Amino acid sequence: MSSKQLINSVDTTVGETLSGLCCAYPKLEHHQTKNVVLIANYNNRKNKVSIISGGGSGHEPFAAGFVGTGMLTASVAGSVFAAPPPNHILHALNSVYNDAGTLAVIPNYTGDCLNFGIAIEKARQKHPKISEIIIGDDCSIPKSDQGRAGKRGLVGILFVIKITGAMAERGNGIDEILYHAKILADCIATYGVGLRSCSLPGQNMLVDMPADEIEIGLGVHGEAGYRRIKIKKASEVVGILLETISQTLSLLSNDSVAVLVNNFGGTSQLEQGIVINEIVTQLRSKNIKVCRIYSGVLMTSLDAAGIHISILKLLEEYKKLYIDCLDDTTEAPCWPGCAYSLPALNCIDKKFSSAQVPDTKDFKKNFVGPKLNERESRIIKECLINACKAIINNEETLNTLDRGCGDGDCGSTHKKLADNILKSMDTLSTSYPVSLLTELSEIAEECMGGTSGAVYSLMFTTAASALADSEAEAGWPQLWAQAWRSAINGVIKYSKAEPGDRTMLDALNPACAAFTDQLTHAEFNVVIKKTVDAAKLGCNLTKQMIPKAGRAAYVKQSKFLNDVDAGAFGAVIWINAIAEILIREIE
């Protein structure tokens, strides 16, 4: 039996909550088919930098609640706890772009980094003045345990959004705004504590927490905290959090700070007030000046109970500028600051139907590439069909492998991709590899979702670009080798993962290397067999690897030791399925 929730359908939660926000604040513009919310009159901001941000849903009011003059120009929402797809982000970028430029403020999660990266790369083909800043402010996990994924992006991102948004409203240029965004990113630290986990729409609570225990180092996706301790007084819990934050920021006597206190969604206001009082009391006891403090339900984890403390260290050189920007008025409906936030002595209903928002794919590159002959086109089609069927047949195996480190949906998401490729088979451009890869990229980002969708979309996109830029005289095996290597390099660039991090790269990279190395001195059937062997060996080696990228980086290794990585095994499945067709054709 699932938790009690006021929803209509699991599938419509995101669209309905954004519509509800825009009913409450009708000057906000809601593009329903893209889950994008825009500032009023965004088309008239010709000389002001646009600021956009977003991420998975379930964290309301982030990010749509912070759209308004002086903060975000646009927000984009993904499914619950899943990054928004690249074409939705691209729609937001395209909607607000102007000659002054755009800054994308991205929370540091693999899916968000990948999907924003795809959209930004596509947008830059027409709009060069797009910059991005990735915010990772979580200080609860020691650097040695973070892996390559780095710090998680938490509520501290709002400091960056508020100050850069105010600078944009003042008319500052994109370079100056990005400069300060980078400084701010290094001066923010956030630490969370959880008393109760959340329940996803239509499901039970994700983590069972004993009544006498709490988890510190909690993120916003329902995952377990960094460690679990017995429940203590509010003063003791706040002391634990502030100690780590102070060490991270090297806070000293006479330093000045601004503070955000974030409610996970299920914490009472009585408790939150107690926490705020403790924060101010303890910081002042260390002679640290609390210049501004903001509190509210800002970046939630659905119905979880807990709080985040986020502190911005105000460097003396920029202290006045940053405080002034924090004090600047904003029309964003959910920013907690107001006239009463300053120290005492300082003294029509618009409706937008989906029909009004054209479902276009702006900036879609018209690839020009060589055409395959009839036999080659048939082989490509058969390879795709065999790979898709193999993935579908192994759905439950992949889900089982994924349950040790995540939500157990690796097989389901791969099956979505496979199903939609098979449904589109009659319309795919199997005679034109560049166009085919582009179409596969669009299927992955639209239908697969999450980090897996972003990775596959990015692989297809970068492979297509490599084929489009290569010389056909090199021969198709060499061209595919170049495209494969480009695909891997694209994933490494945007995901922060590298071979050895216990990801799908650990199957893809050795397979690509074997394919490339054997091409010049082996029969093609031998090349294919060695490629499959290399993929299987690489996948098998993930059994003993410590994850350093993606959500698995935050999960104890003992949860999945002796099991291969689900993503790597997925890659082996389709590599082997493609090999079966190629070897059959050769022999």
C-alpha positions in Angstrom: 0.0 0.0 0.0 1.5 3.4 -1.0 1.7 6.4 1.2 -1.3 8.8 1.4 -0.9 11.5 -1.2 -3.1 14.1 -2.9 -2.3 13.3 -6.5 -4.5 12.4 -9.5 -2.0 10.3 -11.5 1.7 9.6 -11.1 2.2 10.4 -14.7 0.7 13.9 -14.5 2.2 15.2 -11.3 4.9 17.5 -12.8 2.6 19.2 -15.3 -0.2 19.7 -12.8 2.1 21.2 -10.1 3.6 23.6 -12.5 0.1 24.6 -13.7 -0.9 25.1 -10.1 2.1 27.4 -9.5 1.2 29.5 -12.5 -2.5 29.6 -11.5 -1.3 31.1 -8.1 1.1 33.5 -9.9 -0.6 34.1 -13.3 2.1 36.4 -14.6 4.4 33.4 -14.9 4.3 31.8 -18.3 4.0 28.0 -18.4 5.0 26.1 -21.6 3.2 22.9 -20.8 4.7 20.6 -23.3 8.3 21.4 -22.2 7.7 21.8 -18.4 9.3 25.3 -18.7 8.2 28.3 -16.6 9.3 31.8 -17.9 9.4 35.3 -16.4 6.7 37.7 -17.5 7.6 39.6 -20.7 10.8 37.7 -21.2 10.9 38.9 -24.9 11.4 42.5 -23.8 14.7 41.8 -21.9 16.9 42.6 -24.9 19.8 44.1 -22.9 19.8 41.9 -19.7 21.5 38.6 -19.3 19.1 35.7 -18.9 19.6 33.2 -16.0 18.1 29.7 -16.2 18.2 26.7 -13.9 16.3 23.5 -13.2 16.4 19.9 -12.4 14.2 17.1 -11.3 10.8 17.6 -9.8 9.9 16.7 -6.2 12.0 19.7 -4.9 9.3 22.3 -5.2 9.4 25.3 -5.1 12.8 24.9 -6.7 13.3 25.9 -9.5 10.0 27.3 -10.9 9.2 29.2 -7.7 12.3 31.3 -8.2 11.4 32.6 -11.6 10.9 36.4 -11.6 12.8 39.6 -12.1 15.9 39.6 -10.1 16.3 35.8 -10.1 15.6 33.2 -12.8 14.4 34.2 -16.3 13.3 30.6 -16.9 13.2 27.2 -15.2 12.9 23.7 -16.6 11.6 20.7 -14.7 12.2 17.0 -15.2 10.2 14.1 -13.9 10.3 13.4 -10.2 14.0 13.1 -9.1 15.1 12.9 -12.8 16.9 15.5 -14.9 14.9 17.4 -17.5 15.5 16.1 -21.1 17.8 18.2 -23.3 15.2 19.4 -25.8 13.2 20.9 -22.9 16.3 22.7 -21.7 17.0 23.8 -25.2 13.5 25.2 -25.5 14.1 27.3 -22.3 17.5 28.5 -23.7 16.0 29.3 -27.0 13.1 31.2 -25.4 15.1 33.6 -23.3 18.3 34.0 -25.3 19.2 37.6 -26.3 22.2 39.6 -27.3 23.3 40.0 -23.7 23.7 36.3 -23.3 22.5 33.5 -21.0 23.9 31.9 -17.8 22.8 28.3 -17.0 23.1 27.5 -13.2 23.3 23.7 -13.0 23.0 21.6 -9.8 25.8 19.1 -9.7 24.1 15.8 -10.5 25.2 13.6 -13.4 21.9 13.7 -15.2 21.5 17.4 -14.9 25.1 18.0 -16.1 24.7 15.7 -19.0 21.3 17.0 -20.2 22.2 20.7 -19.7 25.5 19.9 -21.5 23.7 18.5 -24.5 21.3 21.4 -24.7 24.0 24.0 -24.3 26.2 22.4 -27.0 23.2 22.4 -29.4 22.2 26.0 -28.5 25.7 27.3 -29.0 25.6 26.4 -32.7 23.5 29.5 -33.1 23.9 31.4 -29.8 27.6 31.6 -28.7 27.0 33.8 -25.6 25.8 31.0 -23.4 27.8 30.2 -20.2 27.3 27.6 -17.6 28.2 27.2 -13.9 27.9 23.9 -12.1 27.1 24.3 -8.4 28.1 21.6 -5.9 27.8 22.9 -2.3 27.3 19.7 -0.3 30.1 19.5 2.3 28.7 16.4 4.2 30.7 13.8 2.3 34.5 13.9 2.6 36.4 14.5 -0.6 37.9 11.0 -0.4 34.5 9.5 -0.6 33.0 11.7 -3.3 34.5 10.0 -6.3 34.7 11.8 -9.6 31.1 12.9 -9.2 32.1 15.6 -6.7 29.8 17.5 -4.4 26.1 17.3 -4.8 24.2 20.5 -5.7 21.9 21.5 -2.8 20.0 24.6 -1.7 23.1 26.8 -1.7 22.5 27.1 -5.5 19.9 29.8 -4.5 22.6 32.1 -3.3 24.1 32.0 -6.8 20.7 32.4 -8.5 19.7 35.4 -6.3 23.0 37.3 -6.7 23.5 36.6 -10.4 19.9 37.3 -11.0 20.2 40.7 -9.3 23.4 41.5 -11.3 21.6 40.6 -14.5 18.7 43.0 -13.5 21.2 45.7 -12.8 22.6 45.3 -16.4 25.9 43.6 -15.7 27.5 41.7 -18.6 27.7 37.9 -18.9 31.4 37.8 -18.3 31.2 39.7 -15.0 28.2 37.7 -13.9 30.0 34.4 -14.6 33.1 35.7 -12.8 31.1 36.3 -9.6 29.1 33.0 -10.0 32.4 31.1 -9.8 33.5 33.0 -6.7 30.2 32.4 -5.1 30.3 28.7 -5.9 33.6 28.4 -3.9 32.2 30.3 -0.9 29.1 28.2 -0.2 28.8 25.0 1.9 25.6 23.1 2.8 24.9 20.3 5.2 21.7 18.4 5.8 20.0 16.3 8.4 17.0 14.0 7.9 14.5 12.7 10.4 12.2 10.9 8.0 12.7 9.8 4.3 10.3 10.7 1.5 7.8 8.7 -0.5 7.7 9.0 -4.3 4.3 9.6 -5.9 2.3 6.4 -5.6 4.9 4.6 -3.6 5.9 3.9 0.0 8.7 5.5 1.9 12.1 5.1 0.3 14.2 4.5 3.4 13.0 3.1 6.7 14.5 5.2 9.5 14.2 4.0 13.2 12.4 6.3 15.5 15.4 7.1 17.6 17.9 7.7 14.7 18.6 10.5 12.3 20.7 10.7 9.2 23.2 13.5 8.6 24.6 14.3 5.1 21.2 13.9 3.4 20.7 14.9 -0.2 17.3 15.7 -1.8 16.5 12.5 -3.7 15.5 10.2 -0.8 18.8 8.5 -0.7 20.4 7.5 2.6 22.5 10.0 4.4 26.3 9.8 4.8 25.9 8.4 8.3 23.2 7.6 10.8 23.4 8.7 14.5 21.1 8.6 17.5 18.7 11.6 17.7 20.1 14.5 19.7 18.9 17.9 20.9 18.6 20.6 18.2 21.6 22.4 19.6 23.8 19.4 19.3 22.6 18.6 15.7 23.1 22.1 14.6 26.6 22.1 16.2 27.6 19.0 14.2 26.5 20.6 10.9 28.0 24.0 11.6 31.4 22.5 12.6 31.8 20.8 9.2 30.5 23.9 7.3 32.9 26.1 9.3 35.8 23.9 8.5 34.9 23.7 4.8 34.7 27.5 4.5 37.6 28.2 6.9 35.3 30.5 8.9 37.1 32.6 11.5 36.2 35.2 14.0 35.0 38.5 12.4 34.0 36.7 9.2 30.7 37.7 7.7 28.1 35.2 6.3 24.6 34.9 4.9 22.6 31.8 5.8 19.8 29.8 4.2 17.8 27.3 6.2 15.9 24.9 4.0 12.9 22.7 5.0 12.9 19.3 3.3 9.1 19.6 3.1 7.9 17.7 6.2 9.5 19.6 9.0 7.3 21.7 11.3 7.8 25.4 11.4 8.2 25.2 15.1 11.3 23.0 14.7 12.6 25.2 11.9 12.4 28.3 14.1 14.4 26.5 16.8 17.0 25.5 14.3 17.3 29.1 13.0 17.8 30.4 16.6 20.5 27.8 17.2 22.4 28.7 14.1 22.4 32.4 14.9 23.3 31.8 18.5 26.2 29.5 17.8 27.6 31.6 15.0 27.5 34.7 17.1 29.2 32.9 19.9 32.2 32.4 17.6 32.1 36.1 16.6 30.9 35.3 13.1 28.6 38.0 11.7 25.3 36.8 10.4 24.5 39.6 7.9 21.4 37.9 6.4 19.4 34.8 7.2 16.7 33.3 5.0 14.4 30.5 5.9 11.7 28.5 4.1 10.6 25.5 2.1 13.0 26.1 -0.7 14.4 22.9 -2.1 12.4 20.0 -0.8 12.6 16.2 -1.0 8.9 15.7 -1.4 7.5 14.9 2.1 10.7 14.2 3.8 11.4 15.7 7.3 14.7 17.5 7.8 16.6 20.6 7.1 19.6 21.9 5.2 21.9 24.6 6.6 23.6 26.5 3.8 26.2 29.3 4.5 27.7 31.8 2.1 31.0 33.2 3.2 31.0 36.9 2.3 34.5 37.8 1.2 35.4 41.3 2.4 36.2 42.5 -1.2 32.7 41.7 -2.5 30.7 41.8 0.7 28.8 45.0 -0.1 28.0 43.9 -3.6 26.7 40.5 -2.6 24.6 41.9 0.3 23.2 44.6 -2.0 22.3 41.9 -4.5 20.7 39.8 -1.8 18.7 42.8 -0.7 17.6 43.8 -4.2 13.9 43.2 -4.7 12.7 40.2 -6.8 9.3 39.2 -8.1 10.2 35.5 -7.8 7.3 34.3 -5.7 9.1 31.9 -3.4 12.3 33.8 -2.5 12.0 34.2 1.3 13.8 37.5 1.6 11.7 40.7 2.0 11.9 44.1 3.6 11.9 42.5 7.0 15.0 40.4 6.1 17.1 43.6 6.5 18.6 44.5 9.8 16.3 46.9 11.7 18.9 49.8 11.7 19.4 49.5 7.9 17.2 51.0 7.3 -5.3 38.7 -14.7 -5.3 35.2 -15.4 -3.3 34.1 -18.5 -3.9 30.6 -19.9 -1.4 29.0 -22.2 -2.5 25.8 -24.0 -0.1 23.3 -25.3 -1.2 24.3 -28.8 0.4 27.7 -28.4 3.8 26.2 -27.8 5.1 24.7 -31.0 6.8 21.3 -30.4 9.8 22.2 -32.6 13.3 21.0 -32.4 15.1 24.3 -32.9 18.8 24.2 -33.9 18.5 20.7 -35.2 21.6 20.2 -37.3 21.0 18.9 -40.8 23.8 16.5 -41.0 25.3 15.8 -44.4 27.0 12.4 -44.7 27.6 9.5 -46.9 24.9 7.1 -47.9 25.1 3.3 -47.3 24.3 0.9 -50.1 21.3 -1.4 -49.8 23.1 -4.3 -48.2 24.8 -2.0 -45.6 21.5 -0.3 -44.8 19.9 -3.7 -44.2 22.7 -4.8 -41.9 22.4 -1.6 -39.8 18.7 -2.2 -39.5 19.1 -5.8 -38.4 21.8 -4.8 -35.9 19.4 -2.3 -34.3 16.6 -4.8 -34.2 18.7 -7.6 -32.6 20.2 -5.2 -30.1 16.8 -3.9 -29.1 15.4 -7.4 -28.7 18.4 -8.4 -26.5 17.9 -5.4 -24.2 14.2 -6.1 -23.8 14.9 -9.8 -23.0 17.3 -8.7 -20.3 15.2 -6.1 -18.6 14.8 -7.8 -15.3 18.5 -8.8 -15.1 19.5 -5.2 -15.5 17.0 -4.0 -12.9 18.3 -6.5 -10.4 21.9 -5.4 -11.0 20.8 -1.8 -10.5 19.0 -2.3 -7.2 22.2 -2.4 -5.2 23.1 1.2 -5.9 19.9 3.0 -7.1 16.3 2.7 -7.8 16.5 -0.5 -9.8 15.2 0.9 -13.1 18.3 0.4 -15.4 16.5 -2.4 -17.3 13.3 -0.5 -17.5 14.9 2.6 -18.9 16.9 0.6 -21.4 13.7 -1.2 -22.5 12.0 2.1 -23.1 14.8 3.0 -25.5 14.7 -0.4 -27.2 10.9 -0.3 -27.5 10.8 3.2 -29.0 13.6 2.4 -31.5 11.7 -0.7 -32.7 8.5 1.4 -33.0 10.4 4.0 -35.1 12.2 1.4 -37.2 10.3 2.0 -40.4 11.0 5.7 -40.3 14.6 5.7 -39.2 17.2 6.9 -41.7 19.1 3.6 -41.8 20.7 4.5 -45.1 22.3 7.7 -43.7 24.3 7.0 -40.5 24.7 10.6 -39.5 20.9 11.2 -39.6 20.2 7.8 -38.0 22.4 8.6 -35.0 20.8 12.0 -34.6 17.3 10.3 -34.6 18.5 7.8 -32.1 19.7 10.6 -29.9 16.3 12.2 -30.0 14.6 8.9 -29.1 17.0 8.5 -26.1 16.4 11.9 -24.7 12.7 11.8 -25.2 11.8 8.3 -24.2 14.6 6.9 -22.0 14.9 9.7 -19.4 17.3 10.3 -16.5 21.0 9.8 -16.6 20.9 6.8 -18.9 18.9 8.7 -21.5 21.4 11.6 -21.3 24.4 9.3 -21.7 23.0 7.5 -24.7 21.7 10.7 -26.3 25.1 12.3 -25.8 26.9 9.2 -27.3 24.6 9.3 -30.4 25.0 13.0 -30.8 28.8 13.1 -30.6 29.1 10.0 -32.8 27.0 11.7 -35.4 29.1 14.9 -35.3 32.3 12.8 -35.7 30.8 11.0 -38.8 29.6 14.3 -40.2 33.1 15.8 -39.9 35.1 12.7 -41.2 36.3 11.8 -44.7 34.3 8.9 -46.3 37.4 7.7 -48.0 38.7 6.3 -44.7 36.3 3.4 -45.0 33.3 2.5 -42.8 35.1 0.4 -40.2 37.6 3.3 -39.5 34.7 5.8 -39.5 32.7 3.8 -37.0 35.9 3.5 -34.9 36.3 7.3 -34.9 32.6 7.8 -34.1 32.8 5.3 -31.2 35.8 7.1 -29.7 34.1 10.5 -30.0 31.0 9.1 -28.3 33.1 7.9 -25.4 35.0 11.2 -25.2 31.7 13.0 -25.1 30.4 11.0 -22.1 33.7 11.6 -20.3 33.6 15.3 -20.9 30.1 15.9 -19.6 29.5 13.1 -17.0 32.9 13.4 -15.2 33.1 9.6 -15.4 36.2 7.9 -16.7 37.2 4.3 -17.3 37.7 2.6 -14.0 34.8 4.5 -12.3 32.4 1.5 -12.5 30.2 2.7 -15.3 29.2 1.6 -18.8 32.5 3.2 -19.9 34.3 0.2 -18.4 32.7 -2.0 -21.1 32.6 0.5 -23.9 36.2 1.8 -23.7 38.1 -1.5 -23.9 35.7 -2.7 -26.6 36.3 0.4 -28.7 40.1 0.1 -28.1 40.0 -3.6 -29.2 38.0 -2.7 -32.3 40.3 0.1 -33.3 43.5 -1.7 -32.6 42.6 -4.9 -34.5 41.2 -3.2 -37.6 44.6 -2.9 -39.3 45.9 -6.4 -38.8 43.1 -8.9 -38.4 40.2 -10.4 -40.3 37.0 -8.5 -39.6 35.3 -11.5 -38.0 38.3 -11.7 -35.6 38.0 -8.0 -34.9 34.3 -8.4 -33.9 35.0 -11.3 -31.7 37.9 -9.6 -29.9 35.7 -6.5 -29.5 33.0 -8.6 -27.7 35.6 -10.3 -25.5 37.0 -7.0 -24.5 33.5 -5.6 -23.6 32.8 -8.7 -21.5 36.1 -8.6 -19.7 35.7 -4.9 -19.0 32.3 -5.4 -17.6 33.4 -8.3 -15.4 36.2 -6.2 -13.9 33.5 -3.8 -12.6 32.7 -6.3 -9.9 35.6 -5.1 -7.7 35.5 -1.4 -8.8 34.5 1.4 -6.4 32.0 3.7 -8.1 33.3 7.3 -8.6 30.6 8.8 -10.8 26.8 8.9 -10.9 24.4 8.2 -8.0 26.2 4.9 -7.1 29.2 7.1 -6.0 27.2 7.9 -2.8 26.3 4.3 -1.9 28.5 2.0 0.1 30.5 -0.5 -2.0 29.3 -3.4 0.1 25.8 -3.0 -1.4 26.9 -4.3 -4.8 30.3 -5.9 -4.4 30.7 -9.0 -6.7 27.9 -7.8 -9.0 28.8 -6.2 -12.4 27.7 -2.7 -13.1 24.3 -2.6 -14.7 25.2 0.0 -17.3 28.3 -1.9 -18.3 26.3 -5.1 -18.6 23.7 -3.3 -20.7 26.5 -2.2 -23.1 27.7 -5.8 -23.3 24.2 -7.0 -24.3 23.9 -4.7 -27.3 27.5 -5.0 -28.4 27.1 -8.8 -28.4 23.8 -8.5 -30.3 25.3 -6.3 -33.0 28.3 -8.7 -33.2 26.0 -11.7 -33.8 24.5 -10.0 -37.0 27.9 -8.8 -38.3 29.5 -12.2 -37.8 26.6 -13.9 -39.5 27.0 -11.6 -42.5 30.7 -12.2 -42.7 30.5 -16.0 -42.5 
